[in-house]
Amino acid sequence: MESDDSGPALARAYYAALDEGDYERLAALLAPEFVHERPDRTLEGRERFVRFMREDRPLTDTRHPIDAVYVPEGDGRDPSTDVAVRGRLLRADGSLLVAFVDCFEVGDGTLRSLRTYTA
């Protein structure tokens, strides 16, 4: 069972907060220096990222089903430090907007950074 501050638990909570529009919970999951790198832009800082998600993203009525969660193994590192998530971003009608792989860096019980790859 994963602890509440493990990489997998934090990543799952991240998508739940986005899908539920719970921006307070989202902010609590992120380190103050959080950085999100994605194909079309980089958002630096927790406040800037949460403001973008709340006010500026083109579609807010979306869901993020998770297809798989990956943690590093065999390299001697704590598996709670990084996590990759493969999933899909769906429109309100359930149609596919984009498939993604998100790579999170975790530290001190928060999400420190996120790099998004899309297909």
C-alpha positions as CSV (number, residue, x, y, z in Angstrom):
1,M,0.0,0.0,0.0
2,E,1.3,3.4,-0.9
3,S,1.7,6.1,1.7
4,D,-0.1,9.5,1.2
5,D,3.2,11.2,0.4
6,S,4.6,8.6,-2.0
7,G,5.1,9.5,-5.6
8,P,2.2,7.3,-6.8
9,A,-0.2,8.7,-4.1
10,L,0.7,12.3,-4.8
11,A,0.3,11.8,-8.6
12,R,-3.1,10.2,-8.2
13,A,-4.2,13.1,-5.8
14,Y,-2.9,15.6,-8.4
15,Y,-5.3,14.2,-11.1
16,A,-8.2,13.9,-8.7
17,A,-7.7,17.6,-7.7
18,L,-7.6,18.7,-11.3
19,D,-10.7,16.7,-12.3
20,E,-12.6,17.8,-9.3
21,G,-11.6,21.5,-9.7
22,D,-10.2,21.4,-6.1
23,Y,-7.5,24.1,-6.5
24,E,-6.8,24.4,-2.8
25,R,-5.9,20.7,-2.7
26,L,-3.9,21.0,-5.9
27,A,-1.8,23.8,-4.4
28,A,-1.2,21.8,-1.2
29,L,0.3,19.0,-3.3
30,L,2.8,21.2,-5.0
31,A,6.1,22.6,-3.8
32,P,6.4,26.4,-3.9
33,E,9.0,26.1,-6.6
34,F,6.9,23.7,-8.7
35,V,7.7,23.8,-12.5
36,H,5.5,22.3,-15.2
37,E,7.3,21.7,-18.6
38,R,4.9,20.8,-21.4
39,P,5.2,20.9,-25.2
40,D,3.6,24.3,-25.5
41,R,4.9,26.2,-22.4
42,T,6.6,26.1,-19.1
43,L,4.9,27.3,-16.0
44,E,7.1,28.2,-13.1
45,G,5.9,28.4,-9.5
46,R,3.0,26.9,-7.6
47,E,0.9,30.0,-7.7
48,R,1.3,30.6,-11.4
49,F,0.6,26.9,-12.2
50,V,-2.6,26.8,-10.1
51,R,-3.8,30.2,-11.5
52,F,-3.3,28.8,-15.0
53,M,-5.2,25.6,-14.2
54,R,-8.0,27.5,-12.6
55,E,-8.3,30.5,-14.9
56,D,-6.4,30.1,-18.2
57,R,-6.5,26.6,-19.4
58,P,-8.6,26.2,-22.5
59,L,-10.7,23.3,-21.2
60,T,-11.6,22.7,-17.6
61,D,-14.4,20.1,-18.0
62,T,-12.0,17.2,-18.6
63,R,-11.0,14.0,-16.9
64,H,-7.5,12.3,-16.6
65,P,-8.0,8.5,-16.5
66,I,-4.7,6.9,-15.4
67,D,-3.7,3.8,-17.4
68,A,-0.4,3.0,-15.6
69,V,1.9,4.4,-12.8
70,Y,5.6,3.6,-13.0
71,V,8.2,4.0,-10.2
72,P,12.0,3.4,-10.6
73,E,13.4,0.2,-9.3
74,G,16.8,-1.4,-8.9
75,D,18.8,1.8,-8.9
76,G,19.1,2.1,-5.1
77,R,16.9,5.3,-5.1
78,D,13.8,5.7,-3.0
79,P,10.9,4.9,-5.3
80,S,8.9,7.8,-3.8
81,T,11.2,10.4,-5.4
82,D,10.0,10.0,-9.0
83,V,7.0,8.7,-10.7
84,A,5.7,8.5,-14.3
85,V,2.1,8.3,-15.2
86,R,0.6,7.2,-18.5
87,G,-2.9,8.4,-19.1
88,R,-5.4,10.1,-21.3
89,L,-7.0,13.6,-21.2
90,L,-10.7,13.2,-22.1
91,R,-13.2,15.9,-23.0
92,A,-16.5,16.1,-21.1
93,D,-18.2,13.9,-23.7
94,G,-15.5,11.2,-23.1
95,S,-13.7,11.7,-26.4
96,L,-9.9,11.6,-26.4
97,L,-8.2,15.0,-26.4
98,V,-4.6,13.7,-25.9
99,A,-2.7,10.7,-24.5
100,F,0.1,11.7,-22.2
101,V,3.0,10.5,-20.0
102,D,3.7,12.8,-17.0
103,C,7.0,12.5,-15.2
104,F,6.9,13.9,-11.7
105,E,9.8,14.7,-9.4
106,V,8.7,14.2,-5.7
107,G,10.5,15.6,-2.7
108,D,9.6,16.4,0.9
109,G,6.1,15.0,0.4
110,T,5.2,17.3,-2.5
111,L,5.3,17.4,-6.2
112,R,8.4,19.4,-7.2
113,S,8.2,19.3,-10.9
114,L,6.3,17.8,-13.8
115,R,7.3,17.2,-17.4
116,T,4.5,16.3,-19.8
117,Y,4.9,14.3,-23.0
118,T,1.9,14.0,-25.3
119,A,0.9,11.9,-28.3
